[in-house]
Every structure is written in structure tokens, then in C-alpha cells.
């Protein structure tokens, strides 16, 4: 651990916001080759911006992925010799899976198994079993340690909503698995060799582990995927603390992206069962068309019901066209059946023709 003079102050920020956004925004291909921060001071600045002002790339409010922060890489974790024995241990856990409000955060922590216990934070445990004061202290200890690295991936409510409400839903388990793999890849891309990865499971542990082993085949990583891993393995506990404290601070200091929205932060934990959250949902359906601000997960049941009850009914032309095509298809099948002829099944059209609104030629007229 560093001395008191080196203790990271997560409440300070001096770097312009635009420069910090560059450290966390995804590229057109997602978070491919996300670069780690250059040192712990930069790590703290970016983390503070993400948590105290809910810093996020503007594009992530409307499309693509949310931000991801890769801390500076501790010297004790660096290993440029690919065939050298050993490697770091790494843990992954999430926070905010169930709320109807706010982001889901994924945390990853890692260190070398050769690092003495005296250099690691004391009292690591599942973040849900700790008081807020203890979680805050442990995050500062993590930031203050020269031997602990971490990754933070934020899935904002807008990203979750878009993915779950698209025509072919991208469910929360799949998003969780992919977020975990993004963080693992980011650590590998930073030149760090991973020996063992401990993950608090999402869904079926065996399926999750086999998918990880398939994706990272040849990397020499041993995957341990278990329930309650955040209370069994210290490195998972550290990841849990990073995710939990980051999410709590983001929610507490949430900056609404909707400039015309003058909302309040009295929404409690954000869980649907929380009376304060219920009250906030009931009082903040602020627009008849767009309904809630993007703090809300529109794919969650309570939000869907509120939109159905209080929002303006919108009829999309694409949906109308599909309904008309289906009605026409059924009528043709019925006519063919009644006429005793064979039912001709139309092949599904490719997306290009639908997008260009091109119809089939059914009759040619010679001029």
C-alpha cells in the first residue's frame, strides 16, 4: 500500500472532460483495444468523472456500448514473455442487475499471486455484506495499492433497453457474459498474462465456463465460475466493490442527459420494490411520447406498464406494413385452400428490399 501522501482522492478532477471521455469511449467495433490509463493519477481522474458526474460518451445515450475504464497496469502484473510460467489472478462481479433505474456495472480486479497479503486491501468481502462506509474505504485502498489493477464496464439503462427491446432481443445474461469477456480481453490486450479467472456466475455456471473456455482457447486461462464467488475469493470481492461503489456514486450524482428534464434524485435504490422508486416512477413520466428520461430501463416490466398506461400510442409504419403483409399472406393461403390448389409459401425477403421499400413485380406490361 502507498503512504498517506499517495492516497488517491476520488473526489478530485482537474482534467478537461473531453480528454477523459477519450479514455472510456468505445470504437466502432466496441471496446476493442481499449487502452489502460497511463498511471494511477489518471485512473482516479477518469473514475471520478465516471462516478461523480456520470461521465459517458454522448453516443452511448442513443446507440452502441457504454463506457469502459481500464486502470493503469501494476508493474507486478506485467509479463511480456508469453511462454513464461504463472500469471495474474483475476475476479469479475457485477452490481445493479435488478433495478429498473440506472446502469448495471461490471467490475474486474486483478493482481499477481506473488504479491504479499500486506500489499492488498484488508477486509475484502462480498460488497453486499459490507456497510457503505467499509465499501468506500476498500475502494480507496484498492486505488491506493500499487499492486491492484481493475476494469470497470458500465452498461447504462439506455444500452440495456436498446438491446432487450430490439426485434431479436439481446438478453441481460448475454450482455453480462459479453461484458465480462470484454474486460478479460482488455487485460490481455494490455500485455498481462492471466493464470486463473474467478467469476460470480450469471445463468448456468457450466455453460458460462464452457463459453469462456471456447472464446479464450489457447490463452492458458483456468476459469472458475461459481455462485457466490464474490464471497469466496478475495479478488472477486475486490471486483464486487469496484462495481458496487461505482454504481452507487453514479446513481447518487446522476446527470440527466435530457436538457429539458428537471427531475429529482429521490428514487431510492432504483429497485422496483423500493417505495421511493415506485413514487418516482409514478411522478416522472415527463413526456407523452418519450415518457421517461434515459435513467430508466424501458425493457423492465414496471416501465413497460407505465409507458402503456401513460404514454401516447405510436403506430410505426414498419409494423403496419408487416401486419398488412401477414394479413395478405393469410388471405392468399385461404384462397388457395378453398380453390383446392397448392399453397404457395413466399420466401422471406431480405432486409435490403424492406429497407428500400421495394415490392415484388407481379405483372409485366408491354408498351
C-alpha positions as CSV (number, residue, x, y, z in Angstrom):
1,X,0.0,0.0,0.0
2,X,1.2,3.6,-0.6
3,X,1.7,6.1,2.2
4,X,-0.9,8.6,3.2
5,X,0.6,11.3,0.9
6,X,-0.1,9.0,-2.1
7,X,-3.6,8.0,-1.1
8,X,-5.9,8.6,-4.1
9,X,-8.6,11.2,-3.7
10,X,-11.5,10.1,-5.8
11,X,-13.2,13.5,-5.2
12,X,-10.7,15.5,-7.3
13,X,-10.9,16.2,-11.0
14,X,-8.8,18.7,-12.9
15,X,-8.6,17.3,-16.5
16,X,-11.0,18.6,-19.2
17,X,-14.0,16.3,-19.7
18,X,-13.3,15.8,-23.4
19,X,-9.9,14.3,-22.7
20,X,-11.3,11.9,-20.1
21,X,-14.1,10.7,-22.4
22,X,-11.4,9.5,-24.9
23,X,-10.2,7.0,-22.3
24,X,-13.5,5.3,-21.9
25,X,-15.5,5.5,-25.2
26,X,-15.9,2.5,-27.4
27,X,-14.8,2.5,-31.0
28,X,-17.0,1.5,-34.0
29,X,-16.0,-2.1,-33.2
30,X,-16.9,-1.8,-29.5
31,X,-14.2,-1.8,-26.8
32,X,-11.6,-3.4,-29.0
33,X,-8.1,-2.5,-27.9
34,X,-9.3,-0.2,-25.1
35,X,-6.1,1.3,-23.7
36,X,-5.2,1.3,-20.0
37,X,-4.7,4.6,-18.1
38,X,-1.0,5.7,-18.0
39,X,-0.8,5.9,-14.2
40,X,-2.8,5.7,-11.1
41,X,-3.4,9.5,-11.0
42,X,-5.1,9.3,-14.5
43,X,-7.1,6.2,-13.4
44,X,-8.5,8.2,-10.4
45,X,-9.4,11.2,-12.6
46,X,-11.3,9.1,-15.1
47,X,-13.0,7.0,-12.4
48,X,-14.1,10.2,-10.6
49,X,-15.5,11.6,-13.7
50,X,-17.5,8.5,-14.5
51,X,-18.9,8.3,-10.9
52,X,-19.3,11.9,-9.7
53,X,-20.6,13.4,-12.9
54,X,-21.9,10.3,-14.7
55,X,-19.4,11.0,-17.5
56,X,-20.3,9.0,-20.6
57,X,-19.7,9.3,-24.3
58,X,-22.7,11.2,-25.8
59,X,-23.1,8.5,-28.4
60,X,-23.8,5.9,-25.7
61,X,-27.1,7.6,-24.9
62,X,-28.5,6.7,-28.3
63,X,-26.6,3.8,-29.7
64,X,-23.6,1.4,-29.1
65,X,-22.0,0.5,-25.9
66,X,-21.4,2.3,-22.6
67,X,-18.0,3.3,-21.3
68,X,-15.2,1.0,-20.0
69,X,-12.3,2.1,-17.9
70,X,-9.1,0.1,-17.7
71,X,-6.9,1.2,-14.9
72,X,-3.1,1.6,-15.1
73,X,-1.4,-1.8,-15.1
74,X,0.6,-2.5,-11.9
75,X,4.2,-3.3,-12.5
76,X,3.9,-6.6,-10.6
77,X,1.3,-7.7,-13.1
78,X,3.3,-7.1,-16.2
79,X,4.6,-10.1,-18.1
80,X,5.7,-9.7,-21.6
81,X,7.0,-13.2,-22.0
82,X,4.1,-15.2,-23.4
83,X,5.6,-18.6,-22.6
84,X,6.7,-17.7,-19.1
85,X,5.0,-19.6,-16.3
86,X,2.5,-18.1,-14.0
87,X,0.2,-15.1,-14.4
88,X,-2.2,-13.0,-12.5
89,X,-5.4,-13.9,-10.8
90,X,-8.5,-12.0,-11.9
91,X,-12.0,-11.7,-10.5
92,X,-15.3,-10.5,-12.0
93,X,-18.6,-9.4,-10.5
94,X,-21.5,-7.1,-11.2
95,X,-23.8,-4.6,-9.4
96,X,-27.2,-3.4,-10.3
97,X,-28.6,-6.3,-12.2
98,X,-32.2,-6.0,-10.9
99,X,-33.0,-2.2,-10.7
100,X,-35.4,-0.5,-13.1
101,X,-33.3,2.6,-12.8
102,X,-29.7,3.3,-13.6
103,X,-26.8,1.3,-15.1
104,X,-25.6,-2.2,-14.4
105,X,-21.8,-2.1,-13.7
106,X,-19.3,-4.8,-14.2
107,X,-16.1,-4.8,-12.1
108,X,-12.9,-6.7,-12.6
109,X,-9.9,-6.7,-10.2
110,X,-6.6,-8.4,-10.7
111,X,-3.2,-8.9,-9.0
112,X,-0.2,-11.2,-9.0
113,X,-0.4,-14.2,-6.7
114,X,3.2,-13.4,-5.7
115,X,2.1,-10.1,-4.1
116,X,2.2,-10.4,-0.3
117,X,-1.1,-10.0,1.6
118,X,0.2,-6.9,3.3
119,X,0.1,-5.1,-0.1
120,X,-3.6,-5.9,-0.6
121,X,-6.7,-4.2,0.9
122,X,-7.8,-5.7,4.3
123,X,-11.3,-6.9,4.9
124,X,-12.4,-7.8,1.3
125,X,-15.8,-9.4,1.1
126,X,-18.9,-9.5,-1.0
127,X,-19.9,-5.9,-1.3
128,X,-23.5,-6.7,-0.3
129,X,-22.2,-7.9,3.1
130,X,-20.4,-4.7,3.8
131,X,-21.5,-1.3,5.0
132,X,-21.3,1.7,2.7
133,X,-18.5,3.1,4.8
134,X,-16.5,-0.1,4.5
135,X,-17.0,-0.3,0.8
136,X,-15.8,3.3,0.3
137,X,-12.8,2.6,2.4
138,X,-11.9,-0.5,0.5
139,X,-12.2,1.2,-2.9
140,X,-9.8,3.8,-1.7
141,X,-7.5,1.0,-0.5
142,X,-7.7,-0.6,-4.0
143,X,-6.9,2.8,-5.6
144,X,-4.0,3.3,-3.2
145,X,-2.5,-0.1,-3.9
146,X,0.4,-0.2,-6.4
147,X,-0.3,-3.9,-6.9
148,X,-4.1,-4.0,-7.7
149,X,-5.5,-3.3,-11.2
150,X,-9.1,-3.1,-12.2
151,X,-11.5,-2.7,-15.1
152,X,-15.0,-1.0,-14.9
153,X,-17.6,-1.6,-17.7
154,X,-20.8,0.4,-17.4
155,X,-24.0,-0.8,-19.2
156,X,-26.3,2.2,-19.0
157,X,-30.0,1.8,-18.9
158,X,-30.2,3.1,-22.5
159,X,-27.9,0.3,-23.7
160,X,-29.8,-2.3,-21.8
161,X,-33.2,-1.0,-23.1
162,X,-32.0,-0.9,-26.7
163,X,-30.6,-4.4,-26.6
164,X,-33.6,-6.0,-24.9
165,X,-36.2,-4.3,-27.0
166,X,-34.7,-4.8,-30.4
167,X,-36.5,-7.3,-32.9
168,X,-34.1,-10.1,-31.9
169,X,-33.7,-9.4,-28.1
170,X,-30.2,-9.4,-26.7
171,X,-30.9,-10.5,-23.1
172,X,-29.2,-9.5,-19.9
173,X,-27.4,-12.8,-19.4
174,X,-25.8,-12.5,-22.9
175,X,-24.9,-8.8,-22.2
176,X,-23.3,-9.9,-18.9
177,X,-21.2,-12.6,-20.4
178,X,-20.0,-10.3,-23.2
179,X,-19.1,-7.5,-20.7
180,X,-17.1,-10.0,-18.7
181,X,-15.3,-11.2,-21.9
182,X,-14.6,-7.6,-22.9
183,X,-12.8,-6.9,-19.6
184,X,-10.8,-10.1,-19.8
185,X,-9.7,-9.2,-23.3
186,X,-8.8,-5.7,-22.3
187,X,-6.4,-7.1,-19.6
188,X,-4.9,-9.5,-22.2
189,X,-4.5,-6.6,-24.7
190,X,-2.6,-4.7,-22.1
191,X,0.1,-7.4,-22.1
192,X,-1.0,-9.1,-18.9
193,X,-0.9,-12.9,-18.7
194,X,-3.9,-14.4,-16.8
195,X,-3.5,-17.6,-14.9
196,X,-6.9,-18.0,-13.2
197,X,-10.1,-16.1,-13.6
198,X,-12.8,-16.3,-10.9
199,X,-16.3,-15.2,-11.9
200,X,-19.6,-15.0,-10.0
201,X,-21.8,-16.8,-12.3
202,X,-24.7,-15.4,-14.3
203,X,-27.0,-18.2,-15.5
204,X,-25.8,-21.8,-15.6
205,X,-22.2,-22.0,-14.4
206,X,-21.2,-24.9,-16.7
207,X,-22.5,-23.2,-19.8
208,X,-20.8,-19.9,-18.9
209,X,-17.5,-21.6,-18.2
210,X,-17.6,-23.6,-21.5
211,X,-18.3,-20.4,-23.4
212,X,-15.3,-18.6,-21.8
213,X,-13.0,-21.6,-22.4
214,X,-14.1,-21.6,-26.1
215,X,-13.6,-17.9,-26.6
216,X,-10.2,-17.8,-24.9
217,X,-8.9,-21.1,-26.1
218,X,-5.1,-21.2,-26.2
219,X,-4.7,-18.3,-23.7
220,X,-3.9,-20.7,-20.8
221,X,-6.6,-19.3,-18.6
222,X,-8.2,-21.5,-15.9
223,X,-11.8,-20.4,-15.4
224,X,-13.6,-20.9,-12.0
225,X,-17.3,-20.0,-12.4
226,X,-19.3,-20.4,-9.3
227,X,-22.3,-19.0,-7.4
228,X,-21.2,-16.6,-4.5
229,X,-17.7,-16.4,-5.9
230,X,-17.7,-12.8,-4.6
231,X,-17.8,-14.1,-1.0
232,X,-15.3,-17.0,-1.6
233,X,-12.4,-15.3,-3.5
234,X,-10.8,-12.0,-2.4
235,X,-10.1,-11.0,-6.0
236,X,-13.8,-11.4,-6.8
237,X,-14.7,-9.4,-3.7
238,X,-12.5,-6.6,-4.9
239,X,-14.3,-6.6,-8.3
240,X,-17.6,-6.5,-6.4
241,X,-16.6,-3.4,-4.5
242,X,-15.4,-1.6,-7.6
243,X,-18.7,-2.3,-9.3
244,X,-20.9,-1.6,-6.4
245,X,-19.3,1.7,-5.2
246,X,-19.1,3.0,-8.8
247,X,-22.8,2.3,-9.4
248,X,-23.9,3.8,-6.1
249,X,-21.9,7.0,-6.8
250,X,-23.2,7.2,-10.4
251,X,-26.8,7.0,-9.2
252,X,-26.3,9.5,-6.4
253,X,-24.8,12.1,-8.7
254,X,-26.7,11.2,-11.8
255,X,-26.6,13.9,-14.5
256,X,-29.7,13.7,-16.8
257,X,-28.8,13.8,-20.5
258,X,-32.3,15.4,-21.3
259,X,-31.7,19.1,-21.1
260,X,-35.4,20.0,-20.7
261,X,-35.9,17.5,-18.0
262,X,-35.9,19.0,-14.5
263,X,-36.1,15.8,-12.5
264,X,-35.1,14.9,-8.9
265,X,-32.9,12.2,-7.5
266,X,-35.3,10.9,-4.9
267,X,-35.6,7.5,-6.4
268,X,-34.1,5.4,-3.6
269,X,-32.3,2.2,-4.6
270,X,-33.8,2.0,-8.1
271,X,-35.3,-1.4,-7.4
272,X,-39.0,-1.8,-8.4
273,X,-39.9,-2.9,-4.9
274,X,-38.5,0.3,-3.3
275,X,-41.4,2.6,-2.3
276,X,-39.3,5.7,-3.2
277,X,-38.6,4.2,-6.7
278,X,-42.3,3.4,-7.2
279,X,-43.2,7.0,-6.2
280,X,-40.5,8.5,-8.6
281,X,-41.7,6.3,-11.5
282,X,-45.3,7.5,-10.9
283,X,-44.3,11.2,-10.8
284,X,-41.7,11.3,-13.6
285,X,-43.4,10.2,-16.8
286,X,-42.3,13.5,-18.1
287,X,-43.1,13.4,-21.8
288,X,-46.1,11.8,-23.5
289,X,-44.0,10.4,-26.4
290,X,-40.6,9.7,-24.9
291,X,-42.0,9.1,-21.4
292,X,-39.1,8.7,-19.0
293,X,-35.5,10.0,-19.1
294,X,-32.8,7.5,-20.1
295,X,-32.1,6.7,-16.5
296,X,-35.0,4.2,-16.8
297,X,-34.7,0.7,-18.2
298,X,-37.6,0.7,-20.6
299,X,-37.3,-3.1,-21.0
300,X,-38.3,-3.7,-17.4
301,X,-41.9,-4.6,-16.6
302,X,-42.8,-1.6,-14.4
303,X,-41.5,0.8,-17.1
304,X,-43.3,-1.0,-19.9
305,X,-46.6,-0.9,-17.9
306,X,-46.2,2.8,-17.2
307,X,-45.5,3.6,-20.8
308,X,-48.5,1.6,-21.9
309,X,-50.8,3.4,-19.4
310,X,-49.5,6.9,-19.6
311,X,-47.7,7.3,-23.0
312,X,-49.1,8.3,-26.4
313,X,-49.8,5.3,-28.6
314,X,-47.4,5.3,-31.5
315,X,-48.0,3.3,-34.7
316,X,-44.9,2.6,-36.6
317,X,-45.2,2.3,-40.4
318,X,-42.8,-0.7,-40.5
319,X,-45.1,-2.6,-38.0
320,X,-48.2,-1.7,-40.1
321,X,-46.5,-3.0,-43.3
322,X,-45.6,-6.2,-41.6
323,X,-49.2,-6.7,-40.4
324,X,-50.6,-5.9,-43.8
325,X,-48.2,-8.4,-45.4
326,X,-49.1,-11.1,-42.9
327,X,-52.9,-10.4,-43.5
328,X,-52.3,-10.6,-47.3
329,X,-50.3,-13.8,-46.9
330,X,-53.0,-15.5,-44.8
331,X,-55.7,-14.4,-47.3
332,X,-53.7,-15.9,-50.2
333,X,-53.3,-19.2,-48.3
334,X,-57.0,-19.3,-47.5
335,X,-58.0,-18.6,-51.2
336,X,-55.6,-21.3,-52.4
337,X,-57.0,-23.8,-49.9
338,X,-60.6,-23.1,-50.8
339,X,-59.8,-23.3,-54.5
340,X,-58.2,-26.7,-53.9
341,X,-54.8,-25.5,-55.2
342,X,-51.4,-25.8,-53.6
343,X,-50.5,-23.1,-51.0
344,X,-47.5,-21.1,-52.3
345,X,-45.3,-20.0,-49.5
346,X,-43.5,-16.8,-50.1
347,X,-39.8,-16.7,-49.3
348,X,-38.9,-14.2,-46.6
349,X,-37.5,-11.0,-48.1
350,X,-34.0,-9.7,-47.3
351,X,-33.6,-6.6,-45.1
352,X,-32.3,-4.6,-48.1
353,X,-35.5,-4.8,-50.1
354,X,-37.6,-4.0,-47.0
355,X,-35.4,-1.0,-46.2
356,X,-35.6,0.3,-49.8
357,X,-39.4,-0.4,-49.7
358,X,-39.2,-2.4,-52.9
359,X,-42.1,-4.6,-53.8
360,X,-42.3,-7.7,-55.9
361,X,-43.2,-7.4,-59.6
362,X,-46.3,-9.4,-60.1
363,X,-47.2,-8.3,-63.7
364,X,-45.3,-7.0,-66.7
365,X,-47.0,-4.7,-69.2
366,X,-45.6,-4.4,-72.7
367,X,-45.6,-0.9,-74.1
